[in-house]
Amino acid sequence: MPKMKTNKAAARRFKITGKGKVMRAKGMKSHFRRRKAKRTKRMFDKMHEVAPQDRKRIKRLLPYGVK
């Protein structure tokens, strides 16, 4: 059986932790950056867990759990 292909766009956007959580970064990070408060910009640095509804779909795009 051939290898499954990893979706490269998803591999750049999502990370899978050791325990299997799917993590994502927030959007709106770079647009109008100078206007945003420092506190707001710091909030964009953190990774957040993906919503449970999307988890199955994203894991299918990343068959080998790209880190």
C-alpha positions in Angstrom: 0.0 0.0 0.0 1.4 3.5 -0.9 2.3 6.1 1.7 -0.4 8.6 2.6 0.4 12.2 1.7 0.5 14.9 4.3 -1.4 18.1 3.4 1.5 20.6 3.5 -0.8 23.6 4.1 -2.2 21.9 7.2 1.3 20.9 8.3 2.3 24.5 8.4 -0.8 25.7 10.3 -1.2 22.9 12.9 1.0 21.0 15.3 0.2 17.8 17.1 1.4 17.5 20.6 2.8 14.3 22.2 -0.5 13.6 23.8 -2.3 14.0 20.5 -3.8 17.5 20.9 -4.1 19.5 17.7 -2.8 23.0 18.3 -3.2 26.1 16.2 -2.1 29.8 16.2 -4.5 32.7 16.1 -5.1 34.6 12.9 -5.0 38.4 12.5 -1.4 38.4 13.7 0.3 40.6 11.2 -2.4 42.9 9.7 -2.5 46.4 11.2 0.2 45.4 13.7 1.2 48.9 14.7 -2.4 49.7 15.8 -2.7 46.8 18.2 -1.8 47.0 21.9 1.2 45.1 23.1 -1.0 42.9 25.2 -3.1 42.0 22.2 0.0 41.1 20.2 1.3 38.9 23.0 -2.0 37.0 23.0 -1.3 36.0 19.4 1.9 34.2 20.4 0.2 31.4 22.2 -0.9 28.2 20.6 -4.5 27.2 21.2 -6.2 23.8 21.0 -8.4 23.3 17.9 -12.1 23.0 18.4 -13.4 19.4 18.9 -15.5 19.6 15.8 -12.4 20.2 13.6 -10.0 17.8 15.2 -11.0 14.7 13.2 -10.8 16.5 9.9 -7.3 18.0 10.6 -5.9 14.7 11.9 -6.9 13.2 8.5 -4.9 15.8 6.7 -1.9 15.0 9.0 -1.7 11.2 8.9 1.8 11.0 10.5 1.2 13.7 13.2 3.6 16.4 11.9 5.3 18.2 14.7 
